[in-house]
């Protein structure tokens, strides 16, 4: 008896029957989602999430039962189908919920070797190919923000979004003055959904109140909530964009889009349109190694430059946030999830950077500070060893002479194994800032792995981290 994926794929809220996440049935399901407003209430969102988990469990239960009677080849096929069914359910459910839940899906789809490949391929759509909300649902929202209909503000305005993600979607438009722009529109009530999701997550964390690290975990949790809520403030993102834009000149081949303040609000952000393609489309052209290395180098140069000159940390590097232009320029976009260092955090960042080059004693001292402890004696020895191993993995590329091969299977698998060990052993104590630093480290390495890029990180560190290392 074979597994009928059509019986298993039932993504939220209503869906077709499908065997592939790219066929017409799935597209019809996603189209239906675009006509549905985002559910806001805590209980409603919690119930939907629980239903989605139950459907995924059912997919794997069906596989487990039917594979008992299958050959080895048949088991592998059924396993792949079960992975596909579960991934489609996640894609549909997270696309419906959007907000913080979709952010989780983006993370799951970004990191190689963490999940089955079919999961990654399907969930990677959440970065910029999520179903956009139908224009009828956001038209009044835009009217309230801009003071009139978009057609009265812009010379041209495409009502169908060309990109969509967790918090908003992007429309092409043209100003009266002729400039092509990208108009980022926040989903209605998305900030309320983030508050609802964090209330639900806080309730799930209740059993951890009795653990020794509860206060630290609560601090990390509150920091995540504040950062995501701030991401819904497009005026804050506009300020980050302006600050980052000053770091680059034309010869750098790195482009941060210009903000048009007259057409921007807290929930609508109008930016210069950058004509480029995302990672999947770039890789589909089978670019030569030199082209891969070029863009990988620009990504790392851009991230380090913004950190060094503007004290901004780009916390959310994923495939949807970079554009590959035909003329060799890199579009460096979406600064919603950024971290601006305060003086204490900047001092910590400098200490961590110095520790890369000063050896084990300096690294151990930085780890103690990272865990918000006063001395090595206060740190669990196993946690210390794991943290130092992770730091070595992150820093290997900065100490390597010449181009570092980010396409190395051994390198990426070693990093995933270290992160997995840290989570499995509950080594969770950390300064809140480290969650965003490490998210960026992982995200960039995941993209460079897919690019199979070779980047001279030692040179970039020497030239782009001057003030951090002074």
N, C-alpha and C positions, 0 to 999 in steps of 0.2 A: 504494500500500500504506500503510495507516494504522498508527499506533503503538498497540498493545494494551497499555494500562497494566497490565492484569492479568498480563501476562507479566513485567513489570518489578518490580512491587511485591513484595518478598520480605523484609520486615523481620525482624530477628532476634528470637527464635530460630526460631519457626514463625509463619506468618501466613496470612491469607486473601488473596483477590484483591480489589482495591478500586480504585475510580476517584475516591474522595473520602475525605479524612482523617476525615470525620465519619459515614460510613455504618456499617452493621451489621458489615461484614466487618472494618473497622479496629477497631471496638470489641471484636469477638471476639478479634482478635490481641492487643490490649492486655489483655484479660481473661486470656488465656493467660500473658502476661508476669507478671501479678500472682501467679501460683502458682509462679513460679520464684525460687529464692534468688539473691541477687546473687553473681556470680562474683567470686572474691577474688584468685586467683593472678596474678602479673604476666604470665606467659606466656599464660595463658588469656585475660586481658583484652586483651593486645596482639593475639592472634590474632583475637579477635572484632572488634576495631576495624579490623584490616586487611581482614577479610572484608566488613565494612560498606562500607569505602571502595571495594572492588572492585565491589560491587553498584551503588553509585552511579555509578561509572565506566561500568558496563555500560548503565545507563539512558541516560546521555548519548551513549554510542556508538551505541545503537539510534536515538536521535533524529537524530544526525548522518547516519547512513546513510539513514534513511527520508525525511528532510526534503529530500534531494537531488532527489527526484522530486515534491515537493509545490508547490502554489501558495503565494503569500505568506500568505494567510489560513490555509491548512492548516499552514504552517510555524509560525505563531504558536500555533495550537492544540496542535501536537505539542510545541512548546517548553514551553508551560504544563504539559502532561502530564508531560514529562520533569522539570520542576522539582518537580511534585507527587510523582512517584515517588521522586525523591531525598530530598525532605523527609520522606516517610513512612518511608523506610529509616532516616534519621537519628533520627526520632522513636522508632521501634521499637528500634533499636540502643542509643540513649542511655538509653531507659527501662529497658532490660535491664541496662545497665552501672551506671547511676546514678552517685552520687559526683561526682568531679572531671570526668568526661566529660560528665555531664549539665549541670554548671555551664557548660561550653563551649557546649552547646546553648542554654542559657538566654541567654547573651550574644548568640549569633547571632540568636536570635529577638526580642531586645529593641530593637535599634537600627534605625530606619527608614533606607531608601535604601542599606543595605549589601548586602542580598541581595534576590533576587526576592520579590515580595509573598507568593507561595504558600509560600515557605520560612518567612517570618516568621509567617504565620498558623498554620502547622502547628507550628513549633517553639515558638511562644508557649505552647502547651499544657504545656510542661515547667515553667513557672513554678509552677503549682499544680494542673494537671489531668493530671499524669503518672499512669500506672496505679498505684494503691496496692498495696502488698504484701498478699497475702491474710492474713486474720487468723490463720489456722492457723500461718503462718510466724513471726509475731511474738508470739503468745500466751505462749510460754515465755520469750521475751526480756523481756516486760513483767512476768511473774511473778518472774523473777530480780531485776529492778530494784525492784519495789514490795513484794516479800516475800510476795505472794499474788495470786490472780487479780484482774483489774480489777473483775469483778462483786462481789468482796468488799470492794473499796475504795470504789467509787462507787455511788451510789444507782441511777444509770442509766449505761450505757456502750454507745455505738453501735459495733458491731464493724466496720462498714464505714467506712473513712476518708472524710471529705468533701473533703480536700485532700491532695495529695502532691507532693513536689518531689524535689530531688537527694539529700538526706541523711535525710529522714524524712517521715512522714505525720501527719495531724492527725485526731483523733476527737472528736466531740461527746460530752459526758458531763454528769452532774449530781452534785454533792457531796451528802453526807447532810444538809448544812445548807441545801440547796436552790439554791445558786448554780450557774448554767450555766457550764461550763468547756470549754476546748479543750485536749485532751491531745495534745501533740506527742511522737511516738514515733520514735526513731532506728532506721533499718534495721539489723538485725544485721550486724556485721562491716564497717560502712561505713567506719570509720576505717582498717581494713586495706586497703580498696580504694583509698583516697586515697594511702596509702604505695606501693601497687603502681603506680598511675598515674604518680606522680612519679618512681619508679625508671625506668619506661619513657620518660617525657619527658626525664629526665636523660641517658639513653642516646642519644636522638635529638639532643640538643644537643651531643654529643661533638665534632662537627666544628668547633664554634665556640670550642673551647679555645685555638685558635691566634690568635684575633682579639684586637685591642687592648683591647676592652671586656669580655673574658671574666669578669674578677673582678667587675665591676659586674653583669653578667648573672646570674652565679651567686648574687650577693647578692639580686637581685630574685627569682630562682627560689626560693631558700630561704625568703624572706619570704612568698611566695605559699603555699608548702607549710605553713609554720607557721601562717599565718592560717586556711587551710582545716582543718587538724587541730584548731585551737582551736575552730572552728565546730562540731565534733562534741562539745564539752564544754558540755552544757546548763546546768551550774552557772555557767559563764562568761557564757552568754547571759542567764541569770536576773539576774546582777549588773548587766549592761548595761541590762536592762529596768527594774530598780529605780531605777537612776541616771537614766535618761531620763524615767521617770515623774514624778520630782520637778520637772521643768522646766515642767510644765503645770498649769493650773488649769481648773476647769469652764468658765469663760467663753472659754477659748482654742479650744474645739471640736476639740481634738486629744486622742485617747485612746490611751495606751500601756497595754496590758493588765497587770493586776495578776498577780503570780506567787503561786501557792499552794505554799509551800515544803514543807509536810507531804506533798505528793503529787508531788514532783519529785526527780529524781536527775540524775546525769551524762548519762543517756540517755533520760530521760522528763521532759518539762516541762509542768506543768499551769498554765494561765493562764486569766484571765477571758475568757469568750466575748463577742466583739463581733459584733453582728448587723448585717452590712453586705454589700455585693456588691463584686466585683472590677471592674476597669476595663471589660472587654468587656461585662459585664452592665449596668454603668452607662451606657455609650455606647449600648447597645441601646434604652434608654428615650428616646433623642433629647433629652437635656437641653438647656435653653436656655443661651445664652452666659454669662449671669450665674452659672449653676450650675457651669459648667466653670471659670470664672474663680475662683469661690469655692474649689473644691477644689484648683485649681492653686496658689492663694495659700497655702492651709493646708499643702500639701506642702513648699513652699520655706520657709515660716515654721518648720515642725517641724524640718527638717534644720538650718537655721541656728541655731535656739534650742538644740538639743541640743549642737551644736558649741560655741557661745559659753558656755553655762552649765555644761556637764559635761565639756568637752574630749573629746567622743566624736564620731567621724566615722562617719556611716551609709554604709557602703561598698557596699551591695548594693541600691540602689533599683530594683526592677522591679515590674511590674504585680501580682505576687502578694503584695507586701508592703504594700499599702494597701487599706483597705476604705472604701467610700463608704456612709455611713449615711443613712437617710431623713430623719433630723432635722438633717442638715447637718454632723454631726461626721465627722472623718476618723480612721479606725482606723490607727494607726501601729504596725505589727507586725513580728515577725521581726528580732531584733537579734543574730542569730548572727554575721553578718559585719560586725563593728564594729571600729573602730580607736580605741584610747585613746591620746591624744597623750602622749609623754614631754616633758620640758622643752625639749629641742632641737627636736623636731618642732613643738611649740607656738610656739616662737620663729620657726621657718620659716613656719608658717601665718600668723603675724602679719605677717611680712615680705611674703609674697605678697599678703595682703589690702591692706596699705598701698600696694603697688606698683600696684594697680588705680587708685588715685587720685593717685599722685605722678608718673606719666609714664614715658617710655621709659627713662631712666637707671636708675630704681628697678626697673623691670621687667626690664631686662637683668641687673642684679645678682641679682635673684631667680632668673632662669633659670640663671645660672652656679652658684648654690647648688643649684638643683634637679638639676643634672647632676653634683653632687659635684665641682666644679672650684674652683680658687682664683682664676682670673682669666679675662677674656674671651678672652685669647690662647690659652687651652687648649681653647676650644670651636670646633668646626667652624663656619665662617660660615653654611653652608647650614642646619645644625642650629639655630643661633641664630635665624635668620630664621624658620624653620618653627615653632620653639617660641614665638616672640613672636606670630606670626600666630594660633597656637592659643590663646594667652593672651588676645589681643584678642577672639577669637570667644567664649571663655568669659565674658569680662568685659563684653561689649557690653551685656548686659541690665542690669548693675549701674550703668551710666553713663547709661542711657536715662531721659529724663524721662517719667514717667507709665507706664501699662501697656505692657509689652513683649509683642509678639505671638509666642509660641512656636510658633504654627501656621504660621509663615512657611516656605514651601518653600525660598526662597533661603537662609534662615538655617540650616536643618538640612542642606541640600545642601553649603553651604560648610564646615560642621563635618566632615561625612563626607569631603569632598575633602581637607581638611587632615590628618585622621587617616590616610587612605589614603596620602597622600604621605609622611607620617612613617614608616609601615611599609615602604613600597616602597623608600625610600632608607635603610632600616636605621638610622633615628635612634632608637635604643633606650636609649641611656645615660640613667639617671635614678635619683634616690633611690627606694628601694622604696616609700616612702609615696606617691609620686606616682601609682603604678599604681592605688591605692585612691581617691585624690582624683579622678583623672580618670574612673575607672569610675563614680563617683557623679555627676560632672558630666554625663557622657553619658547615664547611666540616667535621671536626672531630666529632662533635656531631651527624651529620647525619649518619656517618659510625657506631658510637657506638650505635645509635638507632637501626640500622638494625641488628647489632650484638646482641642487647639486653644485652649489657655488663654491669656489675657492677664493678666499679673501685673506689678504695680508692684514690680520687684526693687530699684530704687533705695531705695524706702521701707523694704522689708524689710531691706536691707543696713544702713541707717541705724539701725533700731530693734532688730535681732536680732544684730548683730555688734559690740556695744559693747565688750566686753572684748578681742576680737581686734584692734580698731582703736585701743585706748587706747595 
